Every structure is written in C-alpha cells, then in structure tokens.
C-alpha cells in the first residue's frame, strides 16, 4: 500500500489509537495501514464476537461479517456481542449494532447467510485477511480452498471443552494448508453443542485470532522462522493446565488442495 495515498490520521484518531501507535512495530504508518485494511470474519459465534470486537477497537477500516444463524439463548454464555434482547435477531445484525457504536472509524458490511462458495469466491479477493470462526468442517474446508486459490491469508481458530486451537495460513508454495491439518485430526469432530465449552476459552482463542490478523496486516511477528522451514505453526491451548503448546505442521504431499 502506498502510504502517500493514505488519509492522514486526525487529532482524535491519534489519541484513540495512541497506545498502538506507541508500539515501534506499528507507529503512525502501521495505524494508517490498519484503517485502510479489509478483513472478513466468517462466523459470529463465540470466536467471531471476540475477534470482531478487538479488530474494531484496533481500527480495521472495514469488516465483513458472515453468519446465517440467529441469536439463541444458548449462545449468550460465550457470544459476548449478543444480549438477551437480541434473541431471534440475525447474529450479523446484532454484532454490527454493537461494533458500530464501538468505533465509528470502522465500516461494516454483513451477509446474513451461511458462507457459500459463490459469495466467498467473489468476496475473499476483496479482503486482506480472512478469519475462520466457524465450527463446521465442510465450511472450514471451503474457506481454505478459496483462500488458497487467491493466496489470501487465513487465520483459523477453534474451541471446545477447555481446549483451544489456532493456526494461520499464508499459502507459501511449500507450506501446509487447512486440508493438510485436517487429515491429522479426521473429519468427524465434535462441536461445543455436543461437548460443551468454557466461555473464557473461546475468548482466549478469539483474541489470539485478532492478534494474528493484526500481525498479518502489519507484516510483523515471528512467522518468518516457519516460512524458512516451509512449515506452519499450530498452537494448542489447554485451559485446565494453563498450557500453550506449538507444533510444526508439514505439507501433505497428497493434499488435494495445495499439492
């Protein structure tokens, strides 16, 4: 992005984002870049609510929210953008209301349907980073396929019981994709409906997705060490024992998507 074409921050924005601007890796130029960025969040459940709040607060210029579900009473325990009075409303509408009030610098568009190939194929190329906050295997694979097609960075998160998972894909030539990772765990995975989930675990993973998204947009962080090894990093969070573990994932030479 040519910063000479980017609108300068006004005085109120300099104050609003001052704590981020004070970070050497961000500074004013980085904040300008964030305000010009476009991020898509697929799924406005527990993960998506948290990630959307932090990305809105950070000053992402445009968010696209995708979810075909409506707010149910069982969602309120962990989906913190939705309140009791929102029950029955589309999740994307409920979320947009709160986020719009949170930060007027951020424009928000919504798609009140479940992610489908036609919509994603058209709109993924219009965004710099995609966040997969879904709990559906088929949807995850579809998002991965199209992100690989357009080489759009993907940040994928999951949470169940007292465990969380985070992984980012940049689709470098020798790096694994989500399909490579999925073969290690199998297709049949429980959701929080069957297995339950501790609400703050969802918050931890959603927050980490926001962190990874910001790092992608700003091109900062420690991703280079994995790029050199042609590997990606899978992070697992064990809330019961308060442990984070990371594993390097190699590309599957038989992967139907990236090989």
N, C-alpha and C positions, 0 to 999 in steps of 0.2 A: 504494500500500500504506500502510495506517495503521500508523505505527511504534509507536503506543501499544498495538497488539495483537501486536507482535513480541516474542518472548522475548529478554530481555537477554543479552548475552554474559557467560559466566562467566569466571573469572580465567584459566583455561587457554586459552580462546579468545582473550582479549585478548593473551596472549603469542604464541600461534600465528600470529595474523593481524596482529601489531603493525606489520610493515613495510608492509602495505597500509593499515592504519588511519592510519599516519603521513602518507599522501598526502592532501592537502587535498580532493581531489575524491572521496575515499572516506570517510574518518573512520569513526567507530563506526556511524553510521546507515547508511552505504553497506555496511559489512560485514554488518550485520543484514539488509539487503535481499538480499544475495547468499545468505545462509544460508536465506532463505525462497524462493529462486528455483528454478524448474524448467527444465531445459534438455534437449532431445532431440538426440542425436548419431546421425545415420544413416550407418553405415559405420565399422567398427572396423579399418580398414587403417592405412596409414601416417599419413594426416592425422588420422583419428579417435583413434588411440592417443595422439598428442602433445596434441591439443586436450583430450582427456579427462583426461590427467594434470595439465595446468595448471589446468583448471577444478576438478578435485578438490582440488588443493592450495590454490586460491583460496577454497574453502569454498562452492561451489554447493550448495544444500540438497538437490537431487535431480537425478540424471542418469538419463535413459532411453537405453539403448544398443541399437541395432538393427543386426543383421547376420546373414544366413543362412549365412555361409561358415564353414569350419573352418580351423584354422591349418595351413599348408603350409610346407615347408622354404624355399620361395622367398620367403615373407613375412618371414623373420627378418632380412633385410638392412635393413629400414626400419620394420617394425611393432614398435615397441620395448616394447610391453606383452606381447608373445608370446615365449616362450623355447623352446628345443629340446624340453624336456619337455612342452610344450603341443601339439606337433604332433598333429593329429587331433581336438583339442578344438574346441568351438564358440568362435569368436572372442569372443563376448559373455561367455561364461563365463570364459575366460582373462583378459580385460580386467577383469571385475568382481572377480576374486580379487585382482589387484594393487591396484586402486583402493580396495577396501575396507580393505586393510591400510595404504594411504597416508593415509587420513583418515576416521576414524570418525564425523565430523560429517555426512558425505555419504551419503544413502541412494541405492541404485542398483537400478533395475529393468531387465530385459533382455527382448528379443524376438528369439529365435534363428531368425528367418526373414528373408528379404529383404523390404524395405519394400513394402507393398501398399496399395492405395487404401483398403480397408476399415479397416485398422489406423490408417493415417495420418489418415484423415478423423475417426476417433474420438478420436485422442490428440493431434494437433497443437494443438487449442484448450486443452489442459491444460498447455501449456508457454509460457514467456515468449519463448524464442528457440529456433530450430532451426538446427543445423549440418549442412550437406550435405557429407559427406566421402566421397561415393560416386565411382565412376568410370564410371557408366553413364548415358548420355544420357537414356534413357526415364525412369529413376528421378529424375534431376535435374528433368526437366520435370514429373513428377508431384508432387514435393515443392513446386516453385514454384507449381503450380496450386492446391494446397491451402493453402499459406501465404498466397497472395494471397486466397483465399476467406475466410480467417479473419483476415487482416491481421496475421499473426504474423511478426515479423522473421526473416529468413533470412540466414545467413552461409554463403557458398558458396566452397569452395576447390578447387584442382586443382594437380597437379604432374606433370610429365613431362620426361624427359631432364634438362636443367639449367635448367628454367624453371618458374615458379610463377604462379598466378593467384588473386586474392582479390577478392571483391565482396560487399557487404552490401545487402540489400533491406529497405526499411521499408514499402513499398507505400502511399506517399502518393499522392493522386489523380493527379498529373501525372508521377510517376516511373516509370522503366522497370522491368520485371521480368526474370527469367532468360530467358524466351522471347524478349524483345526482344534480349538479348545474344546468345543462341544463333543468331539469324538472321545475325549478323555473322560467325560462325565456321563455320556449317554443321553438319549433323547428324553427319557421319562424322568422328569424332575418335579418334585413336589413344589407347590406354591404355598404361600402363607395361609391360604384358605384351609388346606389340609393339615399343615404342620404348625401353623402359628408363627408369630414373630414378636420379639420385644421391641417396642416402639423406638427407643433411642438407637437401636442398632440400625434401623432404617435411616435415622438422622445422620449417623456417622458416615454411612456409605454415600448418601445423597450429598453430604458436604464434601466428601472426597471427590465425587464426580465433578462438582463445581470447581474444586481446586485443579483437577486435571484439565478441565475445559479451559480455564484461565491460562494455565501453562501452555496449552496448545496454541491459544490465540496470541500469546505473547512470545512464543518460542523460547521459553525458559525452562529450567529444571534439569533433571539428571537423565533424560531419555537417551542422550547420545551414547551412553555406555552400553545400552541394549542394542542400539542401532548398529554399533560396531560389531557386535556379536551376532547380528541378524536374529535377535531374539526379542520377544516382548515379555513384559513382567506381569504376572498375575499376583495380586495381593489378596490374602485371605485374612479376615478379621474374626477372632474368637473372643466374643464378649464375656463368656463365662470365665475365661482365664486371663482376660485383658491382654491378648497377644495379637501381634501382627506378624504374618509370615509372607515372604515373597518367593515366587518360583519363576524360573525362566521357562518359557514355552517355545518349543521349536516348531517350525513349519512342518505340516504333514505333507510329505511328497505326493500323497494320493488324494489330497484335498480337491473336491470338485469345484471349489470357488477360486482359490488362489494359486493352484499348481497347474 
